Amino acid sequence: MNPDPTARFNTLVAPHLADALAFARWITRDRADAEDVVQEACVRAFRSIDRFSGSNAKAWLLTIVRNTAFTWLSDKRRLSLVSLDDLSDQERLEVEQGEACERDISPEATIIALGDAALLEKLVSELPIGFREVLVLRDIQGLEYREISGVTGLPLGTVMSRLARARQKLITQIRQERS
Amino acid sequence: MPLTHDDVLLLHAYLDGELDLATSLNMERRIREDPVLQRVAREVKGLKLALSRMHTDREVADAFLSRLERKLGIGRRWSPPQWMLLAASLMIVAGISGSLTSIAVLQREPLSSSTQLLDGHLRSLMSSHQTDVSSSDRHTVKPWFNGRITQAPRVVDLTDQGFELLGARIDVIAGTPVPTLVYRRRQHVISLSEMLLDNATEKGEIQQRNEHGYNIVTWTEGQRSFVAISDLNSTELVSFAQSFRDSS
């Protein structure tokens, strides 16, 4: 690896800027705020770039972006909008079993039928942040479970249960939209 | 039988390709037999597909980049120097006229070229266009290589498997032009290069490794060696390689 920080920045950080911005937008829900967060995260990344020895630059950068975004959110007292009840991982997943056949939906078909991908985007952005970040990291950024656990600092089991519950919430809401 | 909390978690993990083979096969069997699991699996699969197709803005605004570079005190962001572009186009000519030495070098060590392919992949990510020809139609992409390179690379439509064809470009490895197809999964770009080998081989196993945070999978097939590079997670990149390999 090139010892020159600028060159390392170009290899390690620059290729992942688009992902970093997209992730920050999902967390902050605002384009300008996302740019501020990513800029601040890049300053931190640049400062510690010599210490990066791992192999997964994208996960490393997303971790810094995530931590920066959470600091930023709590500075703005926006984290208080998150209901703690929503984050209880003790809650059991409930799977509806009645009327299974009648109410069977394919979310994708429904989204297409509604002609409204914007709906899905809205539903994702309204998920509580603890669910949203896990869902976005998996289903939009394509990270593996253990990478998500690394980025968020959550135990693997919590990652799995939040991901399942986030998806369940979306499916339930899409079903409601349709009926 | 009602689903337990663990059943649901396992189902999601199964659909995410996160289970080991034995657990995965077991889950597959249970889904076949249990109508409730079947329905939930269909819903979750549909949702995952809808999410992966959701348009996500991939643009890094120039104004933002300039601001960032000023803030960090680094120079202009890296772009391929003009000589490199020129060299690439000259090499294409050299390739057609038959640059035997470089082809021989390439053929002996098909895997060592992955560093150069990785460079090509990174370069394409950082420039505004990732392809020299942009089309999702393999009947447009395949003829585009005519007259640019001597080999006729295989171009496969993998839309149904969730990999969208974006187009193609030519990378230059060890002085030899190499056809590279560009696919996309969600917003992850996959560069797939095809190189010719000296000797015909059997359909080889798919091998994977990681370099600088990028996943690289390789396999050989007859006289061709394939290298796919992406920041996509390794499970999905291997499934991409399998879909491509099995399409013939």
Interface residues (C-beta under 8 A of the other chain):
Chain A: M1 P5 T6 F9 N10 T11 L12 A14 P15 H16 L17 A18 D19 L21 A22 R25 E35 V38 Q39 C42 V43 F46 G54 S55 N56 A57 K58 A59 W60 R92 L93 V95 Q97 A100 D104 I105 S106 P107 E108 A109 I111 A117 L120 E121 V124 L135 R138 D139 I140 Q141 G142 L143 E144 Y145 E147 M160 S161 L163 A164 R167 Q168 L170 I171 I174
Chain B: P2 L3 H5 V8 L9 H12 A13 D16 E18 P35 V36 R39 V40 R42 E43 V44 G46 L47 K48 L49 A50 L51 S52 R53 M54 H55 T56 D57 R58 E59 V60 A61 F64 L65 R67 L68 K71 L72 I74 G75 R77 W78 L122 L125 M126 R185 R186 Q187 H188 N210 E211 H212 G213 D231 L232 N233 S234 T235 E236
